[in-house]
């Protein structure tokens, strides 16, 4: 299941081989502040594009809700039904009750903090899919999936309840995301999707008795590293997990494409018997290129405490620089035409092309032409052409991909 924050990410997720996507609508989702959320008017297009590729669509409607939110909540669920969205990911009982009333499938959000089989059995009256608490170990998850089969716990569809877990991406320091720091400091509730991420910052500790201040150095003690399970994904599938959820609706299109591609390949390799340490090393190399805060295995393998960052921001080994935009594409020759807006470009450089229909294309420049004449470099103001295997569109953005220098 891929995170989608805009149409570029939607196209990239589909390209990369996801089975389903999840996204927020308006402000009633846990990434209402940090991602570019879709509107109600986007639902039909999202559903249409996804169904063309047999990709299922899920709306996150999982914040704390108040009485004044009920009208908007019902509007979102109503429009989801009209558009043919496959399910609503919910944590509030009001959403579950209303969706159930009008016949819209429900998935239980991780915000509900499902940690045991009795809770699974309770929510089975509403949902066929449940996202487990991120604090569970794989042993606990395995026990839950085993009991689902033993007790024959079925959802509204009559099928056995399916279990979903987070497989990759940012982790919150608080239990299943229930944090109040942002509300306390900025009156911006994390549980209403408005987290300002206090936990990712540097802090000074002050001695209350003498006023001495200490800068907490070399460790961001509330900022967890990113979850990465690709190295033990076989154990996760053996535990009976049905759905792997990638976190990152607020992250870039290259992050979505890279993470979905790596996990798609990993799942396929487990199923065909070719999963290996060498492949894991290759996937880790690719995953390290896009936004990350360093990686750890979460709580799945039995850890009691989190693993924290030693620096601020991303540890990605590559970064992208915006240098231009698409102008056209000559399909018969597979040649893309671009306008250079900044910097320079030479053969051998790696570029990334992104767009709401294009998704993401990453390629190495083999040849450059200006006015159909071969050149060794293009610079700001030039209109140039270069071979590109996939179609380029005028709305596409062109980036130069460069290594991050330590």
N, C-alpha and C positions, 0 to 999 in steps of 0.2 A: 504494500500500500504506500503510495507516494504522496508527499506533501506538495500542495499546489497553492501558491499565493497570487498568481496572475496567469494570463493566457500563455506567456512564454514558458513558464514552468509546466503548465498542462501539456503543451506540445512536447516538451523535453521528456517528461515522465512517460508519455505514451511511446515516444521514440525509443526510450531506454528499456521498455519491456515490462512496465508495471501491469498488474492485474486490476488495480483500483486506485482511485485518488480521493483525498479528503481535503476540504477547503472550508473557509469561513464565509458567511454572508452577513453583511452589515456589522453591527457591533456586539452581537451576543455570542462571541466565541473567544477562546482563550488566547488568540493572537490578534485581537481587534486593533491593537495599537501598533504592533511590530510588523505586520504584513499588510500588503495592499489587498484588502479584502474585496471580493466580488460583490456585486449588488444583486438585488432580486431580478433585475432585468437581464442579468448574465446567465441565469440558470438554464434557459432553453438551449443556448449555444454550448454551454459546458456539457449538458446532457447529450446533445447531438454529436459533438466532436468525440466524446468518449464512447458512445454507443457504436460509432463507425468503426472503432478499433476493439470492440468487445471489452471495454474497460468500465468497471462499475464506479459509481459516484456517490460520495458520502459527504453530507454537510455536518460540520461541527457546530452544535448548538448546546454548548456545555459549560456556560458560565453560571454563577449564582444569578438567579432571577428574582426580581421584585414585582409587586403588583402592577407597576406602571410598564413593565416589560411584556405583559401578557399579550397585548394586541400585536406587537411586533413579532413575538414568538409564533403566534398563530398564523400571521401572514407568511412567515418564512416556511412553516410546515405546509401550509396550503399551496404556496407556489412551488415547493419542492414536489408535492404530489402531482400538480399540473404539468410540471416539466419532465416528470419521469425520473427524478433523482432516486437512487436505489435505497438509501437509508439515511436516517438522522442519528448522529452520534450525540448522546444526551447524558446528562448527569442529574438534572432536576426532574422530580417526579411529575411536575406539571407538564413538561415536554413529553415525557413518556405517556402520560394519560391522554393528552390531546392527540398525539401521533397515533396511538393505539385506537382512539375513537374514530379517526378518519381513515385508518387503514394504511398508514405509512410505517414501514419497518423501522425498528429502533436498534441501535447498537449501544451498549453501555460503556460510557467514557471512563478513562482511567481516573478522572476526577471523582468518580463514585467510590474509588478505593476498594475494589473487590479483592479480598485476600483469603477467602475460604469457600469451601464447597456449599455451605448452607446459604451464603449470600448469592452464589451462582444459582442455586435452586430457587431462591426468592425472585431474582430478576428474570428467570426463564419464562415467567408469565408475560414478560414484555419483549424479550430480545432473544434472537438467535446467535448473536455475537457479543462477546464481552471482552473489554480490554483489561487485562490484569494490572494490579498495582505494580508500579515500577520497583518496589522494594522487595518483591518476592524473589526467592532463590529458584533455580531450575527444579530442584527437588520438590519444592512446594507446588510449582506449576504442574509438574508431572503427576503429583498426587491428585490435583484437582482434575486434570484431564482423564486420569484413570477412573476417578469416582463418577465423572459425568457418564462414562460408558457403563460402569457397573450399575449405577442407579437409573440408567436410561433417562437422563435429564434432557428433555427436548424443549425447544423454543416454540413460538407461535406457529412456525412452519411445519412442526411435527418432526423436524430433524434434530439430531443431537446438537446441543449448544457448542458453538465453535469458540476457540480461545485465541485471542490476539495479544501480542506483546510488542513493546517498543524494542526495536532491534538496533537502531542507530540514531545518533543525534544528541542534542543538548539535554542535560539532566538538571532538574531543579534541586536545590539543597533541601527543600522542604518535602514532607511526605506527600507524594502524588501532586505536587505543585501547590499545596495549600499554604501560601506564604502571605504574611501581613506586613513585611518590611516596607514595601512600596506604598501601601495604604497609610502606614504610620508616618512616613517621611514626606510623601508628596500628595497624599489624598488620592492616590491612583491605585485602585485595587487590582492586584494580580489575579484575583478570583473573578474579576469582571473583564479580564483581557487587557488590562492597562499597565502591566508591570514595567517599571523603569529600570529593573535589573540592578538594584542596589548591591546585590551579592557579587557582581562582577567587578566591583571597584576596589581601589586601595583604601585602607583604613589606618587611622592613628589611634592608639589606645592611650587614654589619659588616666594617670593614677589619681583617684579621687581624693587622696589624703594630701599629697604634696604638689599635684599639678604637673608632674613630669610626664612628658609625652614620648611614646614609642611608636615608630613607624613599623608596621608589620611587614617585614621584608621577605622576599623570595617565596611567598606563599599567599595566594588569594584564598583565604581560609573558608570562604563561603561559596566560591566559584568552582563547581565540579567540572572535571574534564568531560569531554563528550563520550557517550556510550558508543562502543563498537563491538559487535558480536560476531563479525564475519569469521574470526578465528576459531569459534566453537559453534558455528551455525548448525553443524550436524547434531550436536547434543540438544540444541533447541528443537529441531524437528523431531528428534527421538522422544522429546518430552511431550509430544502430542500437540504442539502449537500449530495452529492452522493459518495464521495471518501474521506477517512480519511488517510492523509499522515503522516507517522512517520519519523521524521528526525533522522539521525544518520549513514550515510554511513561510517564515520570514527570511529565508535564505535565498541565495541567487540561483539563477537557472543552471549554471554549471555545477553547483552543488547537487541539485535535484538530478540532473542527468548522470553525473558520476556515481552518486550513491545508489541510485536505482539500477544502473548498469552493473555495478559490482555485485550487488546482492542478487540480481537476476541470474548472473553467471554462476554465483556461488550455489544458489538453490538448484539450478540445472545440473551443476557438476556433482552435487550430492546425490541427486536422483540418478545420474548416469554412471556413478562410481568413480569419477575422475577427480573428486575433491582431494586436495593435497596441500602440504605446507608450502610448497613452491607457489601454488596458485594463490594461497592466502597472502604470501609475501607480495605478490604482484598486485593484488587488490588493495592491500594496505598502502602500497606505494601510490596507487591512483587516488585513494581516499585522502591521503595526506596532502594532495595538491589543492584541494578545495577547502573552504572555511572549516576550521576545527579548532578546538581549544586543547588539543592533545586527546589521547584516547585511553579509556580503561574499560573493563568488562562489566561495570555496574555491580549489582548485588547478586546476579544470577549464579555465580560460582561460590557463594557463601560468604562474601565480605560483609562485615558489620558496619564499617565506616566508609565514607566516600573517599575518592582520590582527587586532590585539589590542584588547581593551576598554580604555576610559579610566575606567570606573566599575564598581562592584559591582552585581550583581543585574540585574533586568529593566529594559529601556527601553520597556516597553509604554506606549502612550499612553492606555490605559484601565485601570481597575481595578474589581473588583466587591466589593460590600459585602453580606454576608449580612444579610437583613432579615426573613425569614419562611419559611413553608412552605405547601405546598398542602393544601387540605382537601377539595376536590371539584371536579366539572366538570359543567355543564349543557349536554350535547351539542346539544340542540335549539336553544339560544340562543347557543352558543359563548361561555359565560361561565365563567371560573374563579373559585374561591373560595379565599381565602388567610387565614392567621393572621399578623398583624404581630408580630414578636418584638423588633424594635429599629428605631431611626431613624424617618424619615417618608417619605411617598411622595405625589407630586402628579401631576396630568395633565401630560404632556410629558416625564416622567422615562422613561429607558430601563431596562428590567428584563431579567434573564436567568432562565430557569426550567430547572433541570436535574434529571434523575432517571435511574435505571437502565433504565427503559423509555422514558421521554420523550426521553432524549438531551439536546438543548439547544434551547430556544426563546428567541429574542431579539426583543423587541417594545417599542414605545413605548406608554405608558399614555395612553389617550384619554379614559377615564371611570372614576371610582371611586364605588362605592356601599357604604354601611354600613346594614344593615337595609333594603335596597332604596331608600334615600334618597340622591340624588346629594350628594357632598361634594367639597370642594376639596383635602382633605388627609386621609390616614390616618396614624395614629401607633401606637407600641408598645401592644399589647393589643387593637387593633381586629381584627375579622374583617370582611373586605371582599370585594367582587366587582369584576371588571373583564373586559372583552372579551378573549378569547384565542382565536386561530384553531385551535390544536391542543389536544388533550386534556391536561388537567392531572391529576396523581395525588396522593393523600395523602402519598406518600413524597418528593415533589418539593421541592427547595429553591428559594427565591426570593432573587435578588440584585438590588441596585440597581447599575447600571453608571454610573460617573462618570469624567470626564477626569482624567488625572494632571496635577497642577499642578507645573510646573518651578520 
